[in-house]
Structures are given as C-alpha cells and as structure tokens.
C-alpha cells in the first residue's frame, strides 16, 4: 500500500505573494490617493448612517402623530 504525505515545506513560502510584491511597487502618491479614498469612504459611511437614523426617527414621529 502506498502512502502519500504532504511536503515538509509549504509551497507558498517559496515565492512572495502577489499582494506583497504589489505593495512594494506602490508610489508615495498612490498611498496618498488610497488614504484620501479611505477617508472619503469613512465620511460617506458616517453621513449615510446619520441620514438613515434621521429618516427612521422622522418616520417614527410621523407614525406616532398619525396614530
């Protein structure tokens, strides 16, 4: 009977991942753009959350007054 065993060293350790190699190729300008994008996304998420809470509160008030 033949037994198949896993290799002793993982194959991923032999070559760097694509993400790690791409990160080393980024320019400082790209990092600034990415930070600006992240900041914009955080501001939009906060604004969307505030808007949804405001709409829900308004709907609750309108429903409460009409009841």
N, C-alpha and C positions, 0 to 999 in steps of 0.2 A: 504494500500500500504506500502511495506517495503522499507526503505531507508538504503542503505549500505554506511557507511562512512569509511574513511581511518583511520588507527590507529593514535593516537596522537604522538607517538614517532616513528621515522624511525627504521626499523629493522636493518639497517647497523650499527647503533650506539651501539647496544648491544654487538657486538663482533668485535675485531680488524680485519682489512683486512689482506689478505694473504701476500700482499707486505710489509706491516708494520711489520708483525711478522717475515718475512724472513730477513728484513733489520737489525733487532736486533740480528739475529743469525750469521751475517757475521763476519768473522775474519778480522783482520787488513791486513793479507796477501791477502785476497780476494779483499779488497778495493784497494790495490796497483796494483793487476792484472787488475782490472777494469779501473783504471786510465791509466795504460800502454796501454790497449786496446783502450781506447778513444783517447789517444794521437796518436797511430798508425793510427786509422781511420781518424783523422784530417789531418795527414801528407799525407796519401794516397788520401784523397779528394782534398787537395791542389795540389798535384802532378798531379792528373788526370785533374784538371781544367787548370793548366798551359799547360799540354800536348795538351789538346783539343784546346786551344786558339792558340798554336803554329801550330798545324796541319791546323786549319782554316786559319791562316794568310799565311801559305805556299801555301795552295790551292788557295787563292786569288791572290798571287803573280804569281803563275804558270799560272792561268787562265788569269791574266792581261797581262802577257808576250806573251801568245799564241794568244791573240786577235788582 
